[in-house]
Amino acid sequence: MPSIAFQDQIPDNLCYGCGPQNHGGLRIKSFWEGDESVCTYQPERHHSAGPPQFLNGGIIATLIDCHSVCTAIANAYRMEDRPIGSAPHIWCVTANLNVIYLRPTPLDIPVTLRARVTEFGPKKTLLECKLYSNSDECARGEVVAVRVPDSWRNAQE
């Protein structure tokens, strides 16, 4: 497994979930493990749901979303046989996110996310992502990531 996370190779990413420069965010780290991408994340106490021992559903959705979109970006670079972050930059955004919550996710232990690409095209990537606590699958997501031009990131309102 490479020692540099996808997120640390994607330039200028300020996303709440996956942006390494967003010091108030989750700052997840994802890596290839064969054809799957893997992320291990330790939730913090302030990520709790109503019951303080469980992880908030919005944080779960953010973890699934960001891990999957970064996987889509890394996969696009992989399909073009070039390093993540090399020019011209590849950027994807979420077009659809569907999360199914299977059981409460304990807050006091790390969660592991495993994503895989189920369909890849020049503009659209479909991914399946599962979130585990220990060996229990707690949530599952389907994500549609679409490729946008690099200029999209710098658009001014």
URTA-V153272 format. One record per residue. RES is the residue in one small letter. SS is DSSP state (a for helix, b for strand, c for the rest). NEAR is the number of other ideal C-beta (glycine too) atoms within 12 Angstrom. D_LAST is the distance of its C-alpha to the last C-alpha in whole Angstrom. Layout:
BEGIN
res=RES ss=SS near=NEAR d_last=D_LAST
res=RES ss=SS near=NEAR d_last=D_LAST
END
This chain:
BEGIN
res=m ss=c near=16 d_last=40
res=p ss=c near=18 d_last=38
res=s ss=c near=9 d_last=37
res=i ss=c near=18 d_last=33
res=a ss=c near=32 d_last=31
res=f ss=a near=40 d_last=28
res=q ss=a near=36 d_last=26
res=d ss=a near=23 d_last=27
res=q ss=a near=29 d_last=27
res=i ss=c near=37 d_last=23
res=p ss=c near=24 d_last=21
res=d ss=c near=18 d_last=18
res=n ss=c near=33 d_last=18
res=l ss=c near=19 d_last=17
res=c ss=c near=30 d_last=18
res=y ss=c near=22 d_last=20
res=g ss=c near=35 d_last=23
res=c ss=c near=40 d_last=23
res=g ss=c near=28 d_last=21
res=p ss=c near=28 d_last=24
res=q ss=c near=17 d_last=22
res=n ss=c near=19 d_last=21
res=h ss=c near=10 d_last=24
res=g ss=c near=13 d_last=24
res=g ss=c near=23 d_last=23
res=l ss=c near=37 d_last=26
res=r ss=c near=28 d_last=26
res=i ss=c near=44 d_last=28
res=k ss=c near=33 d_last=30
res=s ss=b near=45 d_last=31
res=f ss=b near=29 d_last=34
res=w ss=b near=27 d_last=36
res=e ss=b near=19 d_last=39
res=g ss=c near=12 d_last=40
res=d ss=c near=18 d_last=38
res=e ss=b near=26 d_last=37
res=s ss=b near=43 d_last=34
res=v ss=b near=32 d_last=35
res=c ss=b near=41 d_last=33
res=t ss=b near=25 d_last=35
res=y ss=b near=35 d_last=34
res=q ss=c near=22 d_last=35
res=p ss=c near=32 d_last=34
res=e ss=c near=19 d_last=34
res=r ss=a near=15 d_last=36
res=h ss=a near=13 d_last=32
res=h ss=a near=27 d_last=31
res=s ss=b near=22 d_last=34
res=a ss=c near=22 d_last=34
res=g ss=c near=11 d_last=36
res=p ss=c near=13 d_last=39
res=p ss=c near=17 d_last=39
res=q ss=c near=18 d_last=41
res=f ss=b near=26 d_last=38
res=l ss=b near=39 d_last=34
res=n ss=c near=27 d_last=32
res=g ss=a near=26 d_last=31
res=g ss=a near=21 d_last=27
res=i ss=a near=35 d_last=28
res=i ss=a near=42 d_last=30
res=a ss=a near=31 d_last=27
res=t ss=a near=38 d_last=25
res=l ss=a near=49 d_last=27
res=i ss=a near=48 d_last=28
res=d ss=a near=40 d_last=24
res=c ss=a near=47 d_last=24
res=h ss=a near=48 d_last=27
res=s ss=a near=49 d_last=27
res=v ss=a near=47 d_last=24
res=c ss=a near=50 d_last=25
res=t ss=a near=46 d_last=28
res=a ss=a near=46 d_last=26
res=i ss=a near=46 d_last=25
res=a ss=a near=46 d_last=28
res=n ss=a near=36 d_last=30
res=a ss=a near=35 d_last=28
res=y ss=a near=29 d_last=29
res=r ss=a near=25 d_last=32
res=m ss=a near=18 d_last=33
res=e ss=c near=19 d_last=32
res=d ss=c near=10 d_last=34
res=r ss=c near=16 d_last=32
res=p ss=c near=18 d_last=31
res=i ss=c near=34 d_last=28
res=g ss=c near=26 d_last=25
res=s ss=c near=19 d_last=27
res=a ss=c near=13 d_last=25
res=p ss=c near=15 d_last=23
res=h ss=c near=27 d_last=22
res=i ss=c near=38 d_last=22
res=w ss=b near=31 d_last=19
res=c ss=b near=42 d_last=19
res=v ss=b near=29 d_last=18
res=t ss=b near=35 d_last=20
res=a ss=b near=22 d_last=20
res=n ss=b near=19 d_last=23
res=l ss=b near=29 d_last=25
res=n ss=b near=21 d_last=28
res=v ss=b near=29 d_last=30
res=i ss=b near=20 d_last=34
res=y ss=b near=23 d_last=35
res=l ss=c near=18 d_last=39
res=r ss=c near=19 d_last=40
res=p ss=c near=23 d_last=39
res=t ss=c near=39 d_last=38
res=p ss=b near=25 d_last=40
res=l ss=c near=27 d_last=38
res=d ss=c near=18 d_last=41
res=i ss=c near=20 d_last=41
res=p ss=c near=23 d_last=38
res=v ss=b near=40 d_last=37
res=t ss=b near=34 d_last=37
res=l ss=b near=47 d_last=34
res=r ss=b near=32 d_last=35
res=a ss=b near=43 d_last=33
res=r ss=b near=30 d_last=34
res=v ss=b near=32 d_last=33
res=t ss=b near=23 d_last=34
res=e ss=b near=18 d_last=33
res=f ss=b near=27 d_last=31
res=g ss=c near=18 d_last=29
res=p ss=c near=13 d_last=27
res=k ss=c near=19 d_last=24
res=k ss=b near=24 d_last=25
res=t ss=b near=38 d_last=27
res=l ss=b near=30 d_last=29
res=l ss=b near=44 d_last=30
res=e ss=b near=31 d_last=33
res=c ss=b near=47 d_last=33
res=k ss=b near=34 d_last=35
res=l ss=b near=44 d_last=35
res=y ss=b near=30 d_last=39
res=s ss=b near=30 d_last=40
res=n ss=c near=16 d_last=44
res=s ss=c near=11 d_last=45
res=d ss=b near=18 d_last=43
res=e ss=b near=23 d_last=41
res=c ss=b near=34 d_last=38
res=a ss=b near=38 d_last=35
res=r ss=b near=29 d_last=34
res=g ss=b near=39 d_last=31
res=e ss=b near=28 d_last=30
res=v ss=b near=42 d_last=27
res=v ss=b near=29 d_last=25
res=a ss=b near=40 d_last=23
res=v ss=b near=26 d_last=21
res=r ss=b near=29 d_last=20
res=v ss=b near=23 d_last=17
res=p ss=c near=16 d_last=16
res=d ss=a near=20 d_last=16
res=s ss=a near=11 d_last=13
res=w ss=a near=16 d_last=11
res=r ss=a near=21 d_last=11
res=n ss=a near=14 d_last=10
res=a ss=c near=11 d_last=7
res=q ss=c near=6 d_last=4
res=e ss=c near=3 d_last=0
END
